[in-house]
Amino acid sequence: MVGIQALAVLLVRCQQRWALVDSLVASQAAVGGPSIALALASSLGRSSLVLPAVAVGLLGMLIGTYLGLAVETLFQWPVS
């Protein structure tokens, strides 16, 4: 699943002509969450990406949590 996400990010990066560092930080924020994205953006010396990386990480956690709950609810429905 992570490979598909990485492939999608790199394809969009090529199409939109985004910087590789920006794409990697956004990808890591979506997969790893805000704390990992904060560490990655800081270690790369891109302080301008810290706040957006944390925001994307939080958004990924929010969407992932509710999608996971929705799938779990679907699997609990009885099959007739």
Chimera marker file (.cmm) of the C-alpha trace (Angstrom):
<marker_set name="trace">
<marker id="1" x="0.000" y="0.000" z="0.000" r="1" g="1" b="0" radius="0.5"/>
<marker id="2" x="2.853" y="2.364" z="0.807" r="1" g="1" b="0" radius="0.5"/>
<marker id="3" x="4.438" y="1.571" z="-2.558" r="1" g="1" b="0" radius="0.5"/>
<marker id="4" x="1.275" y="2.620" z="-4.366" r="1" g="1" b="0" radius="0.5"/>
<marker id="5" x="1.177" y="5.854" z="-2.387" r="1" g="1" b="0" radius="0.5"/>
<marker id="6" x="4.847" y="6.562" z="-3.144" r="1" g="1" b="0" radius="0.5"/>
<marker id="7" x="4.315" y="5.882" z="-6.843" r="1" g="1" b="0" radius="0.5"/>
<marker id="8" x="1.311" y="8.223" z="-6.911" r="1" g="1" b="0" radius="0.5"/>
<marker id="9" x="3.260" y="10.988" z="-5.147" r="1" g="1" b="0" radius="0.5"/>
<marker id="10" x="6.196" y="10.683" z="-7.541" r="1" g="1" b="0" radius="0.5"/>
<marker id="11" x="3.919" y="10.694" z="-10.596" r="1" g="1" b="0" radius="0.5"/>
<marker id="12" x="2.109" y="13.812" z="-9.384" r="1" g="1" b="0" radius="0.5"/>
<marker id="13" x="5.500" y="15.354" z="-8.551" r="1" g="1" b="0" radius="0.5"/>
<marker id="14" x="6.696" y="14.865" z="-12.122" r="1" g="1" b="0" radius="0.5"/>
<marker id="15" x="3.452" y="16.193" z="-13.569" r="1" g="1" b="0" radius="0.5"/>
<marker id="16" x="3.312" y="19.276" z="-11.321" r="1" g="1" b="0" radius="0.5"/>
<marker id="17" x="7.108" y="19.864" z="-11.309" r="1" g="1" b="0" radius="0.5"/>
<marker id="18" x="7.341" y="19.986" z="-7.518" r="1" g="1" b="0" radius="0.5"/>
<marker id="19" x="10.663" y="19.801" z="-5.723" r="1" g="1" b="0" radius="0.5"/>
<marker id="20" x="11.653" y="16.284" z="-4.667" r="1" g="1" b="0" radius="0.5"/>
<marker id="21" x="12.173" y="17.315" z="-1.029" r="1" g="1" b="0" radius="0.5"/>
<marker id="22" x="8.682" y="18.808" z="-0.828" r="1" g="1" b="0" radius="0.5"/>
<marker id="23" x="7.150" y="15.649" z="-2.258" r="1" g="1" b="0" radius="0.5"/>
<marker id="24" x="9.108" y="13.376" z="0.068" r="1" g="1" b="0" radius="0.5"/>
<marker id="25" x="8.139" y="15.352" z="3.164" r="1" g="1" b="0" radius="0.5"/>
<marker id="26" x="4.465" y="15.368" z="2.117" r="1" g="1" b="0" radius="0.5"/>
<marker id="27" x="4.566" y="11.647" z="1.423" r="1" g="1" b="0" radius="0.5"/>
<marker id="28" x="6.190" y="10.887" z="4.749" r="1" g="1" b="0" radius="0.5"/>
<marker id="29" x="3.671" y="13.108" z="6.532" r="1" g="1" b="0" radius="0.5"/>
<marker id="30" x="0.774" y="11.212" z="4.987" r="1" g="1" b="0" radius="0.5"/>
<marker id="31" x="2.232" y="7.796" z="5.854" r="1" g="1" b="0" radius="0.5"/>
<marker id="32" x="4.154" y="8.367" z="9.070" r="1" g="1" b="0" radius="0.5"/>
<marker id="33" x="2.157" y="11.078" z="10.769" r="1" g="1" b="0" radius="0.5"/>
<marker id="34" x="2.990" y="14.531" z="12.067" r="1" g="1" b="0" radius="0.5"/>
<marker id="35" x="5.842" y="13.636" z="14.409" r="1" g="1" b="0" radius="0.5"/>
<marker id="36" x="7.861" y="11.854" z="11.712" r="1" g="1" b="0" radius="0.5"/>
<marker id="37" x="7.133" y="14.630" z="9.211" r="1" g="1" b="0" radius="0.5"/>
<marker id="38" x="8.308" y="17.234" z="11.703" r="1" g="1" b="0" radius="0.5"/>
<marker id="39" x="11.571" y="15.354" z="12.251" r="1" g="1" b="0" radius="0.5"/>
<marker id="40" x="12.142" y="14.843" z="8.508" r="1" g="1" b="0" radius="0.5"/>
<marker id="41" x="11.462" y="18.471" z="7.556" r="1" g="1" b="0" radius="0.5"/>
<marker id="42" x="13.725" y="19.690" z="10.347" r="1" g="1" b="0" radius="0.5"/>
<marker id="43" x="16.538" y="17.281" z="9.506" r="1" g="1" b="0" radius="0.5"/>
<marker id="44" x="16.447" y="18.337" z="5.859" r="1" g="1" b="0" radius="0.5"/>
<marker id="45" x="16.799" y="21.975" z="6.914" r="1" g="1" b="0" radius="0.5"/>
<marker id="46" x="13.432" y="22.940" z="5.440" r="1" g="1" b="0" radius="0.5"/>
<marker id="47" x="11.859" y="24.916" z="8.287" r="1" g="1" b="0" radius="0.5"/>
<marker id="48" x="9.270" y="26.290" z="5.860" r="1" g="1" b="0" radius="0.5"/>
<marker id="49" x="7.879" y="22.747" z="5.482" r="1" g="1" b="0" radius="0.5"/>
<marker id="50" x="7.469" y="22.019" z="9.189" r="1" g="1" b="0" radius="0.5"/>
<marker id="51" x="3.967" y="23.462" z="9.639" r="1" g="1" b="0" radius="0.5"/>
<marker id="52" x="2.537" y="22.099" z="6.351" r="1" g="1" b="0" radius="0.5"/>
<marker id="53" x="4.062" y="18.682" z="7.097" r="1" g="1" b="0" radius="0.5"/>
<marker id="54" x="2.450" y="18.546" z="10.520" r="1" g="1" b="0" radius="0.5"/>
<marker id="55" x="-0.884" y="19.672" z="9.028" r="1" g="1" b="0" radius="0.5"/>
<marker id="56" x="-0.756" y="16.975" z="6.333" r="1" g="1" b="0" radius="0.5"/>
<marker id="57" x="0.216" y="14.389" z="8.936" r="1" g="1" b="0" radius="0.5"/>
<marker id="58" x="-2.735" y="15.303" z="11.118" r="1" g="1" b="0" radius="0.5"/>
<marker id="59" x="-5.050" y="15.236" z="8.122" r="1" g="1" b="0" radius="0.5"/>
<marker id="60" x="-3.763" y="11.782" z="7.187" r="1" g="1" b="0" radius="0.5"/>
<marker id="61" x="-4.398" y="10.513" z="10.709" r="1" g="1" b="0" radius="0.5"/>
<marker id="62" x="-7.895" y="11.998" z="10.693" r="1" g="1" b="0" radius="0.5"/>
<marker id="63" x="-8.857" y="10.496" z="7.341" r="1" g="1" b="0" radius="0.5"/>
<marker id="64" x="-7.214" y="7.152" z="8.100" r="1" g="1" b="0" radius="0.5"/>
<marker id="65" x="-8.981" y="6.814" z="11.438" r="1" g="1" b="0" radius="0.5"/>
<marker id="66" x="-12.441" y="7.422" z="10.029" r="1" g="1" b="0" radius="0.5"/>
<marker id="67" x="-11.847" y="5.258" z="6.959" r="1" g="1" b="0" radius="0.5"/>
<marker id="68" x="-10.670" y="2.457" z="9.238" r="1" g="1" b="0" radius="0.5"/>
<marker id="69" x="-13.761" y="2.792" z="11.403" r="1" g="1" b="0" radius="0.5"/>
<marker id="70" x="-15.999" y="2.764" z="8.316" r="1" g="1" b="0" radius="0.5"/>
<marker id="71" x="-14.380" y="-0.403" z="6.968" r="1" g="1" b="0" radius="0.5"/>
<marker id="72" x="-14.641" y="-2.072" z="10.360" r="1" g="1" b="0" radius="0.5"/>
<marker id="73" x="-18.340" y="-1.200" z="10.495" r="1" g="1" b="0" radius="0.5"/>
<marker id="74" x="-18.895" y="-2.651" z="7.035" r="1" g="1" b="0" radius="0.5"/>
<marker id="75" x="-17.249" y="-5.921" z="8.056" r="1" g="1" b="0" radius="0.5"/>
<marker id="76" x="-19.497" y="-6.221" z="11.087" r="1" g="1" b="0" radius="0.5"/>
<marker id="77" x="-22.709" y="-6.262" z="9.030" r="1" g="1" b="0" radius="0.5"/>
<marker id="78" x="-24.187" y="-9.739" z="8.813" r="1" g="1" b="0" radius="0.5"/>
<marker id="79" x="-23.977" y="-11.464" z="5.455" r="1" g="1" b="0" radius="0.5"/>
<marker id="80" x="-27.246" y="-13.078" z="4.380" r="1" g="1" b="0" radius="0.5"/>
<link id1="1" id2="2" r="1" g="1" b="0" radius="0.2"/>
<link id1="2" id2="3" r="1" g="1" b="0" radius="0.2"/>
<link id1="3" id2="4" r="1" g="1" b="0" radius="0.2"/>
<link id1="4" id2="5" r="1" g="1" b="0" radius="0.2"/>
<link id1="5" id2="6" r="1" g="1" b="0" radius="0.2"/>
<link id1="6" id2="7" r="1" g="1" b="0" radius="0.2"/>
<link id1="7" id2="8" r="1" g="1" b="0" radius="0.2"/>
<link id1="8" id2="9" r="1" g="1" b="0" radius="0.2"/>
<link id1="9" id2="10" r="1" g="1" b="0" radius="0.2"/>
<link id1="10" id2="11" r="1" g="1" b="0" radius="0.2"/>
<link id1="11" id2="12" r="1" g="1" b="0" radius="0.2"/>
<link id1="12" id2="13" r="1" g="1" b="0" radius="0.2"/>
<link id1="13" id2="14" r="1" g="1" b="0" radius="0.2"/>
<link id1="14" id2="15" r="1" g="1" b="0" radius="0.2"/>
<link id1="15" id2="16" r="1" g="1" b="0" radius="0.2"/>
<link id1="16" id2="17" r="1" g="1" b="0" radius="0.2"/>
<link id1="17" id2="18" r="1" g="1" b="0" radius="0.2"/>
<link id1="18" id2="19" r="1" g="1" b="0" radius="0.2"/>
<link id1="19" id2="20" r="1" g="1" b="0" radius="0.2"/>
<link id1="20" id2="21" r="1" g="1" b="0" radius="0.2"/>
<link id1="21" id2="22" r="1" g="1" b="0" radius="0.2"/>
<link id1="22" id2="23" r="1" g="1" b="0" radius="0.2"/>
<link id1="23" id2="24" r="1" g="1" b="0" radius="0.2"/>
<link id1="24" id2="25" r="1" g="1" b="0" radius="0.2"/>
<link id1="25" id2="26" r="1" g="1" b="0" radius="0.2"/>
<link id1="26" id2="27" r="1" g="1" b="0" radius="0.2"/>
<link id1="27" id2="28" r="1" g="1" b="0" radius="0.2"/>
<link id1="28" id2="29" r="1" g="1" b="0" radius="0.2"/>
<link id1="29" id2="30" r="1" g="1" b="0" radius="0.2"/>
<link id1="30" id2="31" r="1" g="1" b="0" radius="0.2"/>
<link id1="31" id2="32" r="1" g="1" b="0" radius="0.2"/>
<link id1="32" id2="33" r="1" g="1" b="0" radius="0.2"/>
<link id1="33" id2="34" r="1" g="1" b="0" radius="0.2"/>
<link id1="34" id2="35" r="1" g="1" b="0" radius="0.2"/>
<link id1="35" id2="36" r="1" g="1" b="0" radius="0.2"/>
<link id1="36" id2="37" r="1" g="1" b="0" radius="0.2"/>
<link id1="37" id2="38" r="1" g="1" b="0" radius="0.2"/>
<link id1="38" id2="39" r="1" g="1" b="0" radius="0.2"/>
<link id1="39" id2="40" r="1" g="1" b="0" radius="0.2"/>
<link id1="40" id2="41" r="1" g="1" b="0" radius="0.2"/>
<link id1="41" id2="42" r="1" g="1" b="0" radius="0.2"/>
<link id1="42" id2="43" r="1" g="1" b="0" radius="0.2"/>
<link id1="43" id2="44" r="1" g="1" b="0" radius="0.2"/>
<link id1="44" id2="45" r="1" g="1" b="0" radius="0.2"/>
<link id1="45" id2="46" r="1" g="1" b="0" radius="0.2"/>
<link id1="46" id2="47" r="1" g="1" b="0" radius="0.2"/>
<link id1="47" id2="48" r="1" g="1" b="0" radius="0.2"/>
<link id1="48" id2="49" r="1" g="1" b="0" radius="0.2"/>
<link id1="49" id2="50" r="1" g="1" b="0" radius="0.2"/>
<link id1="50" id2="51" r="1" g="1" b="0" radius="0.2"/>
<link id1="51" id2="52" r="1" g="1" b="0" radius="0.2"/>
<link id1="52" id2="53" r="1" g="1" b="0" radius="0.2"/>
<link id1="53" id2="54" r="1" g="1" b="0" radius="0.2"/>
<link id1="54" id2="55" r="1" g="1" b="0" radius="0.2"/>
<link id1="55" id2="56" r="1" g="1" b="0" radius="0.2"/>
<link id1="56" id2="57" r="1" g="1" b="0" radius="0.2"/>
<link id1="57" id2="58" r="1" g="1" b="0" radius="0.2"/>
<link id1="58" id2="59" r="1" g="1" b="0" radius="0.2"/>
<link id1="59" id2="60" r="1" g="1" b="0" radius="0.2"/>
<link id1="60" id2="61" r="1" g="1" b="0" radius="0.2"/>
<link id1="61" id2="62" r="1" g="1" b="0" radius="0.2"/>
<link id1="62" id2="63" r="1" g="1" b="0" radius="0.2"/>
<link id1="63" id2="64" r="1" g="1" b="0" radius="0.2"/>
<link id1="64" id2="65" r="1" g="1" b="0" radius="0.2"/>
<link id1="65" id2="66" r="1" g="1" b="0" radius="0.2"/>
<link id1="66" id2="67" r="1" g="1" b="0" radius="0.2"/>
<link id1="67" id2="68" r="1" g="1" b="0" radius="0.2"/>
<link id1="68" id2="69" r="1" g="1" b="0" radius="0.2"/>
<link id1="69" id2="70" r="1" g="1" b="0" radius="0.2"/>
<link id1="70" id2="71" r="1" g="1" b="0" radius="0.2"/>
<link id1="71" id2="72" r="1" g="1" b="0" radius="0.2"/>
<link id1="72" id2="73" r="1" g="1" b="0" radius="0.2"/>
<link id1="73" id2="74" r="1" g="1" b="0" radius="0.2"/>
<link id1="74" id2="75" r="1" g="1" b="0" radius="0.2"/>
<link id1="75" id2="76" r="1" g="1" b="0" radius="0.2"/>
<link id1="76" id2="77" r="1" g="1" b="0" radius="0.2"/>
<link id1="77" id2="78" r="1" g="1" b="0" radius="0.2"/>
<link id1="78" id2="79" r="1" g="1" b="0" radius="0.2"/>
<link id1="79" id2="80" r="1" g="1" b="0" radius="0.2"/>
</marker_set>
